[in-house]
Amino acid sequence: MTLDAIATSGRTPAGPPRNRHYLMCRPTYFTVEYAINPWMDPAAPIDTALALRQWETLRQTYLDLGHTVDEIEPLPGLPDMVFAANGATVLDGRALAVQFRDPERADEAPAYAGWLDRAGFEVHEAKHVNEGEGDILPVGGLLLAGTGFRTSHAAHAHLQEVFGRPVITLQLVDPRFYHLDTALCVLDDTTVAYLPVAFSPGSRAVLRRLFPDAVLATMADAEVLGLNAVSDGRHVVLPAQATGLSAALRERGYDTIGVDLSELRKAGGGPKCCTLVLREREATK
């Protein structure tokens, strides 16, 4: 579909990009030594040097787009710390710290909370299991919150108290898409892309009501974590292998940038997993 066709169809083309501030963690100690999601196989070979090169390409992509990237120091013994999106939810200068479901990742939580506190954010302690932006995605004035595998439903009420925004609970049903950010991508303040079958029937109905003009992904693109993408409202950074989704987004007026994170995908991670958005930061380090 051309931009003219979008206009005549009633669809709104992508708007201007917004400068973003991201937090990332270099995969210095990345490996797969345990299995806490269906993507992970401790017996599979891991090339940490390749993971580092792929991660650096992602980081440079953000810088080339004009975004700001801060880095948190990776810690030995925490191979999944590279997945910064799970480190917190940051909005309006406040940060909700995380509480991981799995003990293998538990020590990441204080590391991210400490960094955010030193950076000047108002950090709120987690009261229930929640895995940050893996399951909590702001869109417009709402917070979409996933549950079913990692983040507990009880955490959604606390989320609303911390940020004072309406929370929409979405039930995930496919263990391959264990975090919301593997099944849904926020493209801008009014538009998302998602994989319908990753959600319960009731949640699919809610998504249809909230986002009637959403981009619907195919299973083929979801299976390469194509929805684990990062958008600034115009540019969408997504796995290079998600060619169908990339084409669909370009038809809507978005500029897509494919990056290869195939080594990190062995742990179930893509661009969004590696990227925590620091929203309306109130202080600098």
C-alpha positions in Angstrom: 0.0 0.0 0.0 1.3 3.4 -0.9 1.1 6.5 1.3 -1.7 7.8 -1.0 -3.6 4.6 -0.5 -3.2 4.9 3.3 -4.7 8.4 3.2 -7.7 7.3 1.1 -8.3 4.2 3.2 -8.7 6.3 6.4 -5.4 5.0 7.9 -3.1 7.5 9.5 0.5 7.3 8.2 3.3 7.2 10.7 4.0 10.5 12.4 7.4 12.2 13.1 10.0 10.4 15.1 10.6 11.2 18.7 14.0 11.4 20.3 14.3 8.6 22.8 16.6 7.8 25.7 17.5 4.2 26.1 19.3 2.1 28.6 21.2 -1.0 27.4 23.6 -3.6 28.8 26.5 -5.0 26.9 26.3 -8.8 26.6 29.8 -9.3 27.9 28.7 -12.4 29.9 26.0 -13.6 27.6 25.5 -17.3 27.3 22.7 -19.9 27.7 23.4 -21.9 30.7 19.8 -22.6 31.9 16.4 -22.8 30.3 13.6 -20.5 31.6 11.7 -20.1 28.3 11.1 -22.3 25.3 13.8 -20.5 23.2 16.7 -21.5 25.5 18.7 -24.7 25.1 21.8 -24.9 27.3 23.2 -27.6 24.9 23.2 -25.2 21.9 26.5 -23.5 21.1 26.7 -19.8 21.9 29.1 -17.3 20.2 29.4 -14.5 22.7 31.7 -12.5 20.5 29.0 -12.6 17.7 26.4 -11.6 20.3 28.5 -8.6 21.2 28.9 -7.5 17.6 25.2 -7.8 16.9 24.4 -5.9 20.1 26.8 -3.2 19.1 25.1 -2.9 15.7 21.8 -2.3 17.5 23.3 0.3 19.8 24.9 2.1 16.8 21.6 2.0 15.0 19.9 4.0 17.8 22.8 6.5 17.9 22.6 6.9 14.1 18.8 7.7 14.5 19.7 10.5 16.9 18.7 8.7 20.2 20.6 8.8 23.4 22.0 5.5 24.8 23.2 5.0 28.3 24.8 1.7 29.4 24.6 -0.2 32.7 27.6 -2.2 33.7 27.1 -6.0 33.0 27.7 -8.3 36.0 29.4 -11.7 35.8 27.1 -14.6 36.5 24.0 -12.7 35.0 24.0 -13.8 31.3 20.5 -12.4 30.7 21.3 -8.9 32.0 21.7 -7.9 28.4 17.9 -7.9 28.2 17.5 -4.4 29.7 13.8 -4.1 29.0 13.2 -6.5 31.9 15.1 -4.2 34.3 12.2 -1.8 35.1 9.3 0.2 33.9 10.1 3.9 33.5 7.5 6.5 33.0 7.0 10.2 34.1 10.3 10.2 35.8 9.3 7.3 38.0 10.6 3.7 37.8 8.9 0.6 39.0 11.5 -1.9 40.0 11.2 -5.6 39.0 10.8 -8.9 40.8 11.8 -11.8 38.6 9.9 -15.0 38.5 13.0 -17.1 38.1 15.9 -17.1 40.7 18.5 -17.2 37.9 17.7 -13.6 37.1 16.9 -12.3 40.6 20.2 -10.4 41.1 19.5 -8.3 38.0 16.7 -6.4 39.8 18.8 -4.6 42.4 21.4 -3.7 39.8 18.9 -2.0 37.6 17.1 -0.3 40.5 20.4 1.0 41.8 21.3 2.5 38.4 18.0 4.2 38.1 18.2 5.6 41.6 21.6 7.0 40.9 20.3 8.5 37.6 17.7 10.5 39.5 14.6 8.4 39.0 12.0 8.0 41.8 12.3 4.2 42.2 9.3 2.2 43.6 9.9 -1.2 45.0 8.1 -4.1 43.3 5.4 -5.7 45.4 4.6 -8.6 43.1 6.4 -10.5 40.3 6.8 -8.2 37.3 9.4 -8.2 34.6 9.4 -4.6 33.6 8.9 -3.6 30.0 8.9 -7.2 28.9 5.3 -7.2 30.0 4.4 -3.5 30.5 4.1 -1.3 27.5 2.9 2.4 27.5 0.8 3.4 24.6 -0.9 6.8 24.5 -2.3 7.3 28.0 -2.6 3.6 28.7 -0.4 0.9 30.1 -0.8 -2.5 28.3 0.2 -5.2 30.8 0.8 -8.8 30.0 0.3 -11.8 32.3 0.1 -15.5 32.0 3.8 -16.6 32.1 6.0 -14.0 33.9 4.3 -10.9 35.3 1.6 -11.7 37.9 -1.9 -10.2 37.5 -1.5 -8.7 41.0 1.3 -6.5 39.7 -1.1 -4.7 37.4 -2.9 -3.0 40.3 0.4 -1.9 41.8 1.4 -0.6 38.4 -1.7 1.6 38.2 -1.0 3.0 41.7 2.6 3.9 40.8 2.0 5.6 37.5 -1.7 6.7 37.8 -2.6 5.5 34.3 -5.3 3.0 33.3 -3.9 -0.5 33.0 -5.2 -2.9 30.4 -4.6 -6.5 31.3 -3.7 -8.8 28.4 -3.6 -12.6 28.8 -0.8 -14.4 27.0 -1.5 -18.0 26.1 1.5 -19.3 24.0 4.7 -20.0 26.0 6.9 -19.1 23.0 5.6 -15.5 23.5 6.1 -15.5 27.2 6.5 -11.7 27.5 4.1 -9.1 26.0 6.9 -7.5 24.1 7.4 -10.8 22.1 3.7 -10.7 21.0 3.0 -6.9 20.6 4.9 -3.9 19.6 3.8 -0.3 20.3 4.4 1.7 17.1 3.2 5.1 18.2 0.6 6.7 20.6 -2.3 5.1 18.8 -1.0 2.1 16.8 0.3 -1.3 17.7 1.3 -4.5 15.9 0.5 -7.8 17.4 0.1 -11.6 16.9 -3.6 -12.4 17.6 -3.2 -16.0 18.5 -0.7 -15.2 21.2 -3.6 -13.8 23.3 -6.7 -15.2 24.9 -10.0 -14.7 23.1 -11.0 -11.9 25.6 -7.7 -10.1 25.2 -8.0 -10.3 21.4 -11.4 -8.7 21.7 -9.9 -5.9 23.8 -7.1 -5.3 21.4 -9.6 -5.1 18.5 -11.6 -2.5 20.3 -8.6 -0.4 21.4 -6.6 -0.7 18.1 -9.0 -1.4 15.2 -6.3 -0.4 12.7 -3.5 -2.5 14.3 -0.9 -4.2 12.1 -1.5 -7.9 12.5 1.7 -10.0 12.4 2.0 -13.5 10.9 3.3 -16.4 12.9 6.3 -16.6 10.6 7.4 -13.1 11.6 6.5 -13.7 15.3 8.7 -16.8 15.3 11.8 -14.8 14.5 10.7 -12.3 17.3 9.7 -9.7 14.7 7.3 -8.1 17.2 10.2 -7.6 19.7 10.8 -4.3 17.9 11.5 -0.7 19.0 9.7 2.2 17.4 10.3 6.0 17.8 7.0 6.7 16.1 8.5 6.7 12.6 11.5 4.3 12.6 10.9 0.7 13.6 14.0 -1.3 14.5 13.2 -5.0 14.2 14.8 -8.3 13.5 16.1 -8.5 10.0 14.5 -11.9 9.5 10.9 -10.4 9.9 10.6 -9.5 6.3 6.8 -9.7 6.1 6.2 -7.5 9.1 8.8 -5.0 7.8 6.9 -4.8 4.5 3.5 -4.3 6.2 5.0 -1.5 8.4 6.5 0.2 5.4 3.0 0.2 3.7 1.7 2.1 6.8 4.4 4.7 6.3 6.9 3.6 8.9 10.6 3.4 8.1 12.0 -0.1 9.0 15.5 -1.0 10.0 16.4 -4.6 10.2 19.1 -5.8 12.6 20.4 -9.3 13.1 20.2 -10.4 16.7 20.1 -14.1 15.9 22.6 -15.0 18.6 20.6 -13.3 21.3 17.5 -14.9 20.0 18.8 -18.2 21.3 17.8 -16.9 24.7 14.5 -15.5 23.5 15.6 -11.9 23.0 15.4 -9.3 20.2 15.8 -5.5 19.9 13.1 -4.6 22.4 14.4 -7.0 25.0 17.8 -5.3 24.8 16.3 -1.8 25.2 14.8 -0.1 28.3 13.1 3.2 27.4 13.9 6.0 30.0 10.8 8.2 29.7 10.8 11.9 30.9 14.0 11.6 32.8 14.1 14.1 35.6 17.8 14.0 36.4 21.1 13.0 34.8 23.9 11.0 36.3 
